[in-house]
């Protein structure tokens, strides 16, 4: 039982950690854009690695915040049809959606991990900055994993409470 509590705590902390890294990435990306525009205006040249660093921060910003946004129900939803369903049928539909989402995200996680492992084994580097490419790829793996966490939490919650017990 102690191990389950530790895993539950980890599954609560990880999306928050991803959100915080995304916030820092937004700050870094904003600073990069500001510096790039300042240097371009004053000196007339571009900081060449800004593009690569901007891409990395955007991957972190978007990818690592997805799990937290999903958990907060912050994604775009159109509820015209589902608002007409009873609480029981809504829970059944949400459970089915969670199962399908878990399957899709798990498959995407598997493919991304396979690709990241190949990049790591090939020892590829980013062209302009010379940084290894594998940390960026593993950030993508982490992003898919952080999205999988709230989906699995939904499945466990519905399984534990039952399909007819709770509606939104």
N, C-alpha and C positions, 0 to 999 in steps of 0.2 A: 504494500500500500504506500510505503514511503517513496518508492521509486516512481509510482504513478503521480504522486504529488510533485516530485521534482520535475518530471517530464511536463506536467501541466504548467508549472511555473516557468519552465524554459519556453514552452509554447506561448506563454503570455509575454515574456520578456523579448523574445526574438523579433516579433513584428514591431515592437516599440524601438528596438535597437535599429532595425531597418529604417524606420521613420526618422530617427535622429541622424543617421548617416545621410539620408536623403536631404534633410534640412541643411546639413553641412555642405553637401554637394551643391545645393542651390546657392548657398553663400559663395562657395568657390567659383561656381559658374558665373555668378554675377560679377565677382571681382575680375575674372578673366575677361569678360566682355568689356568691362570698364577700362581695364588696362590696355586691351587691344585697341579700343577706340581712341584712348588717350595717346598711345604711342603712334598710332596711324596718323592722328591729327598733328601731333607735334613734330614727329620725325619723318613721317611720310612712308614708313615701311610697316609691314605686318610682323607680329611675333609669330614665327612659323609654327611652333608647337601648340599654339592656342587651339587650333582645330582638334588635334588629338586629345588634349586635356579636356576640352569642352565636350567632346564625344564621351569620354570616360565619365565625366561628372553627370552628363545626361542619362547615361545607363544607370548610374547609381541613383540619381534623382527619381527616375521613373520606375525602374525595376525594384529597388529596395523598399519603396513606399507602397507598392501594390498590395502586399499582405495586410498592412495596417488600414489602408483605404477600404479594402474589401471587408475587413472586420467591422469597420465603422459604418458600413453601408453607404459609403461615399461615392460609389460608382453610379453611373447613369442608369436609371430604371424607368421603364414605361409600364405602368400598372393599370392601364385601362381595362384589360381583360381580366387580370387576376383579382382586381378589387371586387369583382362580382362573385367570386368563389366563396364558399363557406370556409371557416377556419380549418376544418379537417382536410378539405380538398386542397387548400392553399399549402398546408404542411406537407401533404403528399407530393404536390408539385415541387415545392422547395426541396424536399428530400431527393426526389428524382433529379432535379437540377444539380444538387450538390454531388450526387453520385457521378453524374456525367461530367461535371466540372473536375472532380477529383481524378477521373480517368484521363481526361484531356491534359490536365496540368501535370499529372504523373508521367504521361507519355512525353510531353514537352520537356519535363525535367530530365528524363532519361536521355532524350536526344541531345539536349544541351550539355549534359554531363559527359556524354560520349564525345561530343565535339570539343569540349574543353579539355578532356584528357588527351585527345589527338594534338591539340595546340600545345599543350604542356610537353608532350613527348617530342614534338617537332622543334621545340626550343625557338619558336618564332618571336620576333621582336617587332614593335611598332616602328614604322619607317622613320618618322621625324624625331621622336623623342628618344628612341633606342630602348624604351622600357620593354620588359617582357610582356607578351600579349596574354599569357595565361591568367594573371590576376583579374583582368577585365572579363575574361570568359568565365572564371569561377564566380565573379560577381553576378553574372547572368544565372548561373546555377543556383546561387543563393537566393536570387530574386524569385525564381520559380518555386523554390522550397518555401520561401516566406509567403507566397501566395497559396501554397498547398495547406499550410497550417490552419488558417481560419476555415477553409473548406472542410478539413477533417474535423475541426471542432464542431462545426454545424452538424455533420453526420453523427458524431458521438452524442451531441445534445439531443437530436431528434430520436436517435436510437434509445437513449436512456429514458426520455420522457414519453415516447410513444407518438404515433402520428396524429392522434386525435386530441392530444392534451393541450396544445398551446398554439395559438395563431398570433400573427403580428397585429 
